[in-house]
Amino acid sequence: MKKLFFLFVLVASASFLNAQTQFFSPLSAVPVGPNGPASNKVKVSAYCCPSTAIEISTNVPVSENDFQWINIPLDGLNAGMIARLVVCYQVQGAGGSYISQVRLTEMMAPNAASVKVDDGTDLNSTVPTCFATKAAYNVSGTTTLALKVVMRPGDKIIIGGISIVR
């Protein structure tokens, strides 16, 4: 009976570990343009309420072909299998702004990163919502969340919680 109980506890523990979630704040986000240099087209700043969110804005039109990205390092991401990425966001303004691509990249050596997740779903909700995308890979390096933005002057994209589900 003790062996059966121990086996049950072991299986339950493994299931719990597999279903763990890690949460991240986007406060370390940086805007980048084509080929990686810092961008002057989009601005990232802390957002009030909660103060751990960010606000993405622009003073000039940013099109799909401008390749403006917001990179958010997922510092402290534990090694292991990732099942799903969840990004919580909201678009505010007159409309036409959205996140056009969600990526997870992984870097082991300088100047060499591989794309592990690439979801081209347009994220354009004007009410706070969370978007989940399948990941299904094992973490083996430094991971960055990259959000490609398309924006109109005066609009804002708010990024709140980010989570990795195991």
DRENDONU-229747 format. One line per field, with one value per residue (C-alpha): residue in one letter; residue number from 1; x negated, y negated, z. Coordinates in nm, 4 decimals, padded with zeros to 6 digits. Example, Ala and Ser with C-alpha at 12.3 -4.5 7.8 and 13.67 -1.06 7.14 Angstrom:
2
residuo <- (a s)
num <- (1 2)
u <- (-01.2300 -01.3670)
v <- (00.4500 00.1060)
w <- (00.7800 00.7140)
***
This chain:
166
residuo <- (m k k l f f l f v l v a s a s f l n a q t q f f s p l s a v p v g p n g p a s n k v k v s a y c c p s t a i e i s t n v p v s e n d f q w i n i p l d g l n a g m i a r l v v c y q v q g a g g s y i s q v r l t e m m a p n a a s v k v d d g t d l n s t v p t c f a t k a a y n v s g t t t l a l k v v m r p g d k i i i g g i s i v r)
num <- (1 2 3 4 5 6 7 8 9 10 11 12 13 14 15 16 17 18 19 20 21 22 23 24 25 26 27 28 29 30 31 32 33 34 35 36 37 38 39 40 41 42 43 44 45 46 47 48 49 50 51 52 53 54 55 56 57 58 59 60 61 62 63 64 65 66 67 68 69 70 71 72 73 74 75 76 77 78 79 80 81 82 83 84 85 86 87 88 89 90 91 92 93 94 95 96 97 98 99 100 101 102 103 104 105 106 107 108 109 110 111 112 113 114 115 116 117 118 119 120 121 122 123 124 125 126 127 128 129 130 131 132 133 134 135 136 137 138 139 140 141 142 143 144 145 146 147 148 149 150 151 152 153 154 155 156 157 158 159 160 161 162 163 164 165 166)
u <- (00.0000 -00.2859 -00.4402 -00.1099 -00.0749 -00.4358 -00.3759 -00.0602 -00.2480 -00.5303 -00.2900 -00.0939 -00.4182 -00.5354 -00.1984 -00.2155 -00.5683 -00.4678 -00.1749 -00.3781 -00.3605 -00.6328 -00.5303 -00.7275 -00.6969 -00.7569 -00.9389 -01.2756 -01.1358 -01.3403 -01.2284 -01.4401 -01.4189 -01.5267 -01.8484 -01.8442 -01.9528 -01.7530 -01.4455 -01.3359 -00.9940 -00.8383 -00.8669 -00.8336 -00.7548 -00.6214 -00.2427 -00.0461 00.1855 00.0334 -00.3135 -00.4608 -00.2979 -00.4397 -00.2942 -00.4076 -00.3453 -00.4603 -00.4531 -00.4877 -00.3007 -00.4636 -00.3744 -00.4240 -00.7301 -00.8995 -00.9877 -00.9553 -00.9928 -00.9624 -01.2082 -01.1348 -01.4022 -01.2516 -01.5192 -01.5082 -01.3233 -01.3848 -01.5150 -01.2639 -00.9761 -00.7566 -00.4016 -00.2459 -00.3265 -00.0627 -00.0775 00.1787 00.2379 00.4792 00.4833 00.6005 00.6787 00.8519 00.7677 00.5437 00.2664 00.1900 -00.0777 -00.1383 -00.3766 -00.4720 -00.8091 -01.0193 -01.3870 -01.6674 -02.0335 -02.3329 -02.6189 -02.6535 -02.5013 -02.3169 -01.9561 -01.7064 -01.3332 -01.1507 -00.7954 -00.6628 -00.2906 -00.1561 00.1866 00.2850 00.3454 00.5838 00.8205 00.9384 01.0349 00.7821 00.7257 00.4661 00.3407 00.1980 -00.0133 -00.1637 -00.5388 -00.6371 -01.0157 -01.2860 -01.4611 -01.8369 -01.9465 -01.8614 -01.5011 -01.3493 -00.9879 -00.9690 -00.6510 -00.6297 -00.4093 -00.2101 -00.0965 00.0793 -00.0206 00.1836 00.2584 00.1075 00.0499 00.0418 -00.1467 -00.0736 -00.1559 -00.3553 -00.3594 -00.5209 -00.3131 -00.4879)
v <- (00.0000 -00.2380 -00.1755 -00.2558 -00.5776 -00.6762 -00.6103 -00.8250 -01.1124 -01.0857 -01.0977 -01.3874 -01.5788 -01.5255 -01.6461 -01.9550 -02.0373 -01.9969 -02.2381 -02.5140 -02.8690 -03.1342 -03.5004 -03.7921 -04.1699 -04.3544 -04.6449 -04.5530 -04.5931 -04.7738 -04.8876 -04.7713 -04.8398 -04.6464 -04.4503 -04.5150 -04.8766 -05.0840 -05.2362 -05.5977 -05.5167 -05.3541 -05.4440 -05.2109 -05.3477 -05.2233 -05.2268 -05.3273 -05.0904 -04.8401 -04.9878 -04.6618 -04.7050 -04.8954 -05.1355 -05.1314 -05.4499 -05.6348 -05.9820 -05.8543 -05.5849 -05.2425 -04.9942 -04.6207 -04.6837 -04.9055 -04.5937 -04.7594 -04.5114 -04.5297 -04.2859 -04.1660 -03.9465 -03.6629 -03.6769 -03.3858 -03.1516 -02.8029 -02.5285 -02.2679 -02.2193 -02.5181 -02.4290 -02.7727 -03.1439 -03.3893 -03.7647 -03.9977 -04.3236 -04.5963 -04.8374 -05.1903 -05.4720 -05.5478 -05.2097 -05.0520 -04.9614 -04.6010 -04.3452 -04.1659 -03.8961 -03.7199 -03.5433 -03.3590 -03.3570 -03.1735 -03.2710 -03.0608 -03.2427 -03.6168 -03.7265 -03.3971 -03.3537 -03.0981 -03.1552 -02.8956 -03.0333 -03.2548 -03.3364 -03.5806 -03.6235 -03.9932 -04.1006 -04.3971 -04.3718 -04.7062 -04.5440 -04.3860 -04.0264 -03.7521 -03.5725 -03.2209 -03.0472 -02.6991 -02.6775 -02.3080 -02.3281 -02.2798 -02.5922 -02.5696 -02.9331 -03.2953 -03.3547 -03.6786 -03.7605 -03.9769 -04.1632 -04.3174 -04.6276 -04.8191 -05.1546 -05.4810 -05.8067 -05.8628 -05.4936 -05.2918 -04.9233 -04.8197 -04.5010 -04.3527 -04.0092 -03.7566 -03.3934 -03.0712 -02.7613 -02.4272)
w <- (00.0000 00.0834 -00.2605 -00.4315 -00.2297 -00.3094 -00.6793 -00.6702 -00.4996 -00.7549 -01.0510 -00.8978 -00.8332 -01.1920 -01.3251 -01.1031 -01.2195 -01.5827 -01.5385 -01.3715 -01.4953 -01.4844 -01.4926 -01.6369 -01.6386 -01.9670 -01.7921 -01.9465 -02.3003 -02.5653 -02.9108 -03.2043 -03.5741 -03.8808 -03.8301 -03.4554 -03.3919 -03.1470 -03.3059 -03.2951 -03.4431 -03.1388 -02.7733 -02.4756 -02.1313 -01.8002 -01.7781 -01.4756 -01.3112 -01.2831 -01.2780 -01.4060 -01.7480 -02.0461 -02.3003 -02.6628 -02.8617 -03.1730 -03.3270 -03.6847 -03.8776 -03.8393 -04.1137 -04.1432 -04.3631 -04.1013 -03.8980 -03.5582 -03.2757 -02.8993 -02.7399 -02.3886 -02.2285 -02.0271 -01.7577 -01.5173 -01.7515 -01.6191 -01.8456 -01.9536 -02.1924 -02.2765 -02.3767 -02.4236 -02.4241 -02.2968 -02.3632 -02.2049 -02.3928 -02.5006 -02.7961 -02.7119 -02.9534 -03.2785 -03.4278 -03.6845 -03.4404 -03.3545 -03.2735 -03.6032 -03.4865 -03.1632 -03.1445 -02.8929 -02.9831 -02.8128 -02.8102 -02.7103 -02.8860 -02.9586 -03.2894 -03.3331 -03.2255 -03.3450 -03.3698 -03.1596 -03.1863 -03.4663 -03.4575 -03.7165 -03.5557 -03.5475 -03.1875 -03.2065 -02.9097 -02.7708 -02.4412 -02.2065 -02.3144 -02.3111 -02.6211 -02.5941 -02.8553 -02.8610 -02.8003 -02.7556 -02.7240 -02.4611 -02.3343 -02.3829 -02.3990 -02.3307 -02.4365 -02.5651 -02.6448 -02.9576 -03.0567 -03.4039 -03.3945 -03.6543 -03.5175 -03.5889 -03.4150 -03.1018 -03.0466 -02.7638 -02.7099 -02.3447 -02.2526 -01.9127 -01.7838 -01.9799 -01.8815 -01.9890 -01.9235 -01.8853)
***
